[in-house]
């Protein structure tokens, strides 16, 4: 699937990340859904299975809704494994649950088998939930065995599509500026506490950079003027926020709306 076929202005950062700009969240979500559906089809055709990592947040929510409405029948959901980039430490029925949002907007509306959906058990204590999810990921994704620890960053993709959002502070998943989790290289999931300026619940479980990077496609979705500074910090030559540290072993694509993209005077704008 060639993401450059979508409409909108585009440029590449100095390190090769592609950035595409859309008029609004609706057009961004439509293009993202078309791309995700195509990549999942290609993955299932090539390897028999596809893997999709979902994100929370308002922009990913719009993507979920578009996937369910338009691509219910043209994605091999029965052969798609679903995991999550992060979760708040709340039960799945809680209004703040990323899994709960994904269930309501996507997973309950497409024929993905329940046994292929691997949620983070946010009802557990944070450390226990992180340990549980680390083991779950290693089983589900066919990487290192549950009792092993990868000593270095993964250099082969385990995820076909990883969807990420970005906070106004530049965090992605639940990797926040200055958090020690950014330096983690062995575990695939860790417990974190969001900074005091973040709304409760602040206890989280997040995937770590090694696994987020182990993707054929990392798709970063950003909408709104409040994210403008974060986008600029992430896409500069020296990334200064966590979102800028996620570079897939495959392709990294940022899809942003016009409000979030009023930035990047230091990169070459292309049409």
C-alpha positions as CSV (number, residue, x, y, z in Angstrom):
1,X,0.0,0.0,0.0
2,X,1.5,3.3,-1.1
3,X,0.6,6.0,1.4
4,X,1.9,8.7,-1.0
5,X,-1.2,8.2,-3.1
6,X,-3.4,10.0,-0.6
7,X,-4.2,13.7,-1.2
8,X,-2.7,16.5,0.8
9,X,0.6,18.3,1.1
10,X,3.6,16.3,2.2
11,X,7.2,16.5,3.1
12,X,9.9,14.3,4.5
13,X,12.0,15.0,7.6
14,X,15.7,14.9,7.5
15,X,15.6,11.3,8.8
16,X,13.1,10.1,6.2
17,X,9.8,10.2,8.1
18,X,6.9,11.1,5.8
19,X,4.5,13.8,6.9
20,X,1.1,14.3,5.2
21,X,-1.3,17.2,5.9
22,X,-5.1,17.0,5.6
23,X,-7.8,19.7,5.7
24,X,-9.5,18.3,8.8
25,X,-9.9,15.3,11.0
26,X,-12.5,13.8,8.7
27,X,-10.3,13.7,5.7
28,X,-7.3,12.6,7.8
29,X,-9.4,9.7,9.2
30,X,-10.6,8.7,5.8
31,X,-7.1,8.5,4.4
32,X,-5.8,6.7,7.5
33,X,-8.5,4.1,7.4
34,X,-7.9,3.4,3.7
35,X,-4.2,3.0,4.4
36,X,-4.6,0.8,7.5
37,X,-7.1,-1.5,5.7
38,X,-4.7,-1.9,2.8
39,X,-1.7,-2.7,5.0
40,X,-3.7,-5.3,7.0
41,X,-4.9,-7.0,3.8
42,X,-1.4,-7.1,2.4
43,X,0.0,-8.5,5.7
44,X,-2.6,-11.3,5.9
45,X,-2.0,-12.2,2.2
46,X,1.7,-12.3,2.6
47,X,2.1,-14.0,6.0
48,X,-1.4,-15.4,6.8
49,X,-1.9,-13.1,9.8
50,X,-1.9,-9.3,10.5
51,X,-1.1,-7.4,13.7
52,X,-2.6,-4.1,14.6
53,X,-1.7,-2.0,17.6
54,X,-4.4,0.5,18.7
55,X,-4.2,3.8,20.4
56,X,-6.6,5.8,22.6
57,X,-7.5,9.4,22.1
58,X,-10.0,11.5,20.0
59,X,-8.1,11.2,16.7
60,X,-7.7,7.4,16.8
61,X,-11.3,7.2,17.8
62,X,-12.3,8.8,14.5
63,X,-10.1,6.3,12.7
64,X,-11.7,3.4,14.5
65,X,-15.2,4.6,13.5
66,X,-14.2,5.0,9.9
67,X,-12.6,1.5,9.8
68,X,-15.8,0.0,11.3
69,X,-18.1,1.9,9.0
70,X,-16.3,1.5,5.7
71,X,-13.9,-1.5,6.1
72,X,-15.9,-4.0,8.1
73,X,-16.0,-6.4,5.2
74,X,-12.7,-5.8,3.3
75,X,-10.2,-6.3,6.1
76,X,-9.3,-9.9,7.2
77,X,-10.4,-9.3,10.7
78,X,-10.5,-13.0,11.5
79,X,-6.8,-13.2,10.9
80,X,-5.9,-9.9,12.7
81,X,-4.3,-9.8,16.1
82,X,-5.1,-6.7,18.1
83,X,-2.9,-5.2,20.8
84,X,-2.8,-1.8,22.6
85,X,-0.1,0.8,22.8
86,X,-1.1,1.8,26.4
87,X,-3.9,1.8,28.9
88,X,-5.0,3.6,32.0
89,X,-5.2,1.5,35.1
90,X,-8.9,1.2,35.2
91,X,-11.4,-1.6,34.6
92,X,-12.5,-2.2,30.9
93,X,-15.9,-0.7,31.7
94,X,-14.5,2.6,32.9
95,X,-15.0,5.6,30.7
96,X,-11.3,6.3,30.6
97,X,-10.4,2.8,29.3
98,X,-8.6,2.8,25.9
99,X,-9.8,-0.8,25.5
100,X,-13.4,0.2,26.2
101,X,-13.2,3.0,23.7
102,X,-11.8,0.6,21.0
103,X,-14.4,-2.0,21.9
104,X,-17.2,0.5,21.4
105,X,-15.9,2.2,18.3
106,X,-14.3,-0.7,16.4
107,X,-13.9,-4.1,17.9
108,X,-17.6,-4.8,18.6
109,X,-18.4,-3.7,15.1
110,X,-16.1,-5.8,13.1
111,X,-15.7,-9.6,13.0
112,X,-12.4,-9.9,14.9
113,X,-12.3,-13.0,17.1
114,X,-12.3,-12.2,20.8
115,X,-9.3,-14.5,21.3
116,X,-7.3,-12.3,19.0
117,X,-7.8,-9.2,21.0
118,X,-5.2,-8.8,23.7
119,X,-6.1,-6.0,26.1
120,X,-4.0,-4.6,28.9
121,X,-5.6,-5.7,32.2
122,X,-6.0,-2.2,33.7
123,X,-8.0,-3.5,36.6
124,X,-4.7,-5.0,38.1
125,X,-2.1,-3.1,40.0
126,X,0.1,-1.2,37.5
127,X,3.2,-3.3,37.9
128,X,1.2,-6.6,37.7
129,X,-0.7,-5.3,34.6
130,X,2.6,-4.5,33.0
131,X,4.2,-7.9,33.8
132,X,1.1,-9.6,32.5
133,X,1.0,-7.7,29.3
134,X,4.7,-8.2,28.7
135,X,4.1,-11.9,28.8
136,X,1.0,-11.6,26.7
137,X,2.8,-9.7,24.0
138,X,5.6,-12.2,23.8
139,X,3.2,-15.0,23.3
140,X,0.8,-13.2,20.9
141,X,3.5,-11.7,18.7
142,X,5.8,-14.6,18.5
143,X,8.9,-12.8,19.7
144,X,11.1,-13.7,22.6
145,X,9.7,-16.2,25.0
146,X,7.9,-14.9,28.1
147,X,10.8,-15.6,30.4
148,X,13.4,-13.9,28.2
149,X,14.4,-10.3,27.8
150,X,15.5,-8.8,24.6
151,X,18.9,-7.1,25.3
152,X,18.7,-4.7,22.4
153,X,16.1,-3.0,20.3
154,X,14.2,-5.3,18.0
155,X,15.4,-5.1,14.4
156,X,12.6,-7.0,12.8
157,X,8.9,-6.0,12.7
158,X,6.5,-7.8,15.0
159,X,3.6,-5.4,14.4
160,X,2.2,-4.6,11.0
161,X,0.5,-1.3,11.9
162,X,1.1,0.7,15.1
163,X,-1.3,3.6,15.5
164,X,-0.2,6.4,17.8
165,X,-1.6,9.7,18.9
166,X,0.3,12.7,20.4
167,X,-0.4,14.8,23.4
168,X,0.1,18.5,23.7
169,X,3.3,17.8,25.7
170,X,4.6,15.5,23.0
171,X,3.9,12.2,24.7
172,X,2.8,9.2,22.7
173,X,1.3,6.0,24.1
174,X,2.0,6.7,27.8
175,X,5.6,7.6,27.2
176,X,5.9,11.1,28.8
177,X,8.7,13.6,28.6
178,X,11.5,12.8,31.0
179,X,10.1,9.5,32.1
180,X,12.6,6.7,32.8
181,X,10.5,4.4,30.6
182,X,12.0,6.1,27.6
183,X,15.3,4.4,28.4
184,X,13.8,0.9,28.7
185,X,15.3,-1.5,26.3
186,X,14.4,-5.0,27.7
187,X,10.8,-4.9,28.6
188,X,8.0,-4.5,26.1
189,X,5.5,-3.2,28.6
190,X,6.1,-1.1,31.7
191,X,4.1,0.7,34.4
192,X,4.3,4.5,34.4
193,X,2.7,7.4,36.3
194,X,1.7,10.3,34.2
195,X,2.9,13.8,35.2
196,X,0.8,15.8,37.7
197,X,-0.6,18.0,34.9
198,X,-2.3,15.0,33.3
199,X,-5.9,14.3,34.3
200,X,-6.6,11.3,36.4
201,X,-6.2,8.3,36.2
202,X,-2.5,8.9,36.1
203,X,-1.4,5.2,36.6
204,X,-0.7,3.7,33.2
205,X,0.8,0.8,31.4
206,X,2.6,1.5,28.1
207,X,4.5,-0.3,25.4
208,X,8.1,0.7,25.3
209,X,10.1,2.2,22.4
210,X,11.7,-1.1,21.3
211,X,8.3,-2.7,20.6
212,X,6.7,0.4,19.1
213,X,9.7,0.6,16.7
214,X,9.3,-3.0,15.7
215,X,6.6,-2.1,13.2
216,X,6.2,-2.3,9.5
217,X,4.2,0.9,9.7
218,X,4.0,3.4,12.5
219,X,1.1,5.7,11.8
220,X,1.1,8.9,14.0
221,X,-2.3,10.8,13.9
222,X,-2.4,14.4,15.1
223,X,-5.2,16.9,15.0
224,X,-5.8,20.3,16.5
225,X,-3.9,23.5,17.1
226,X,-3.0,22.5,20.7
227,X,-0.7,19.9,19.2
228,X,1.2,22.3,17.0
229,X,4.2,22.8,19.3
230,X,4.5,19.1,20.0
231,X,4.5,18.3,16.2
232,X,7.3,20.8,15.7
233,X,9.3,19.4,18.5
234,X,8.8,15.8,17.3
235,X,9.7,16.5,13.7
236,X,12.8,18.6,14.1
237,X,16.3,17.4,13.4
238,X,16.7,16.7,17.1
239,X,13.5,15.3,18.5
240,X,12.9,16.8,22.0
241,X,9.6,14.9,22.8
242,X,8.8,11.2,23.1
243,X,6.7,11.2,19.9
244,X,9.7,12.1,17.9
245,X,11.6,9.0,19.2
246,X,9.4,6.5,17.5
247,X,11.0,5.5,14.2
248,X,9.7,2.2,12.8
249,X,12.0,-0.4,11.4
250,X,9.7,-0.2,8.4
251,X,7.9,3.1,7.6
252,X,7.0,6.0,9.8
253,X,4.1,8.2,8.6
254,X,2.7,11.2,10.3
255,X,-0.8,12.2,9.3
256,X,-1.7,15.7,10.6
257,X,-4.5,18.1,10.0
258,X,-3.9,21.7,9.0
259,X,-4.3,23.1,12.5
260,X,-1.6,20.8,13.8
261,X,0.7,21.4,10.8
262,X,1.2,25.1,11.0
263,X,4.8,24.3,11.7
264,X,8.1,23.0,10.4
265,X,9.8,25.9,8.8
266,X,13.0,23.8,9.1
267,X,11.9,21.1,6.7
268,X,11.3,21.2,3.0
269,X,7.6,21.3,2.2
270,X,6.6,19.3,-0.9
271,X,3.4,18.9,-2.8
